């Protein structure tokens, strides 16, 4: 159904800007950042994580390609890491473009990532972070077999 291809610079630029904006908005929504500082903080975090952009060692930013149409339907960004002495994958982001949502691409991409983790990276663990209010993502991950390992909660008082 899908395959991953290395992201091109031209494809990455608009995705990067949208990802930075979305990340800032999630932090605002979670109450961890104020609106006036959110974009600057998000840009700084992305710059820290990807100092060499697409060429940053250990990071893999891929177009999610429909094998039938050969069209990019989304993207996925992960990093290979060491976790307790063993290889691990950290999934930073997975996005399926609006026109292609609810067609099984995200679930298929997670399956491809699992095979890639095992076969190409020797990793038997994939970790990720998801903001609590992102119910669609949390449901996707739960259906794919991901389990919560840390939970932070907050209550906003009147």
Rosetta blueprint (number, residue, H / E / L):
1 X L
2 X E
3 X E
4 X E
5 X E
6 X E
7 X L
8 X L
9 X H
10 X H
11 X H
12 X H
13 X H
14 X H
15 X H
16 X H
17 X H
18 X H
19 X H
20 X H
21 X H
22 X H
23 X H
24 X H
25 X H
26 X H
27 X H
28 X H
29 X H
30 X H
31 X L
32 X L
33 X L
34 X L
35 X H
36 X H
37 X H
38 X H
39 X H
40 X H
41 X H
42 X H
43 X H
44 X H
45 X H
46 X H
47 X H
48 X H
49 X H
50 X L
51 X L
52 X L
53 X H
54 X H
55 X H
56 X L
57 X L
58 X L
59 X E
60 X E
61 X E
62 X E
63 X E
64 X E
65 X E
66 X E
67 X L
68 X L
69 X L
70 X L
71 X L
72 X E
73 X E
74 X E
75 X E
76 X E
77 X E
78 X E
79 X E
80 X E
81 X E
82 X E
83 X E
84 X L
85 X L
86 X E
87 X E
88 X E
89 X E
90 X E
91 X E
92 X E
93 X E
94 X E
95 X E
96 X E
97 X L
98 X H
99 X H
100 X H
101 X L
102 X L
103 X L
104 X L
105 X H
106 X H
107 X H
108 X H
109 X H
110 X H
111 X H
112 X H
113 X H
114 X H
115 X H
116 X H
117 X H
118 X H
119 X H
120 X H
121 X H
122 X L
123 X L
124 X L
125 X L
126 X E
127 X E
128 X E
129 X L
130 X L
131 X L
132 X L
133 X L
134 X L
135 X H
136 X H
137 X H
138 X H
139 X H
140 X H
141 X H
142 X H
143 X H
144 X L
145 X L
146 X L
147 X L
148 X L
149 X L
150 X L
151 X L
152 X L
153 X L
154 X L
155 X L
156 X L
157 X L
158 X L
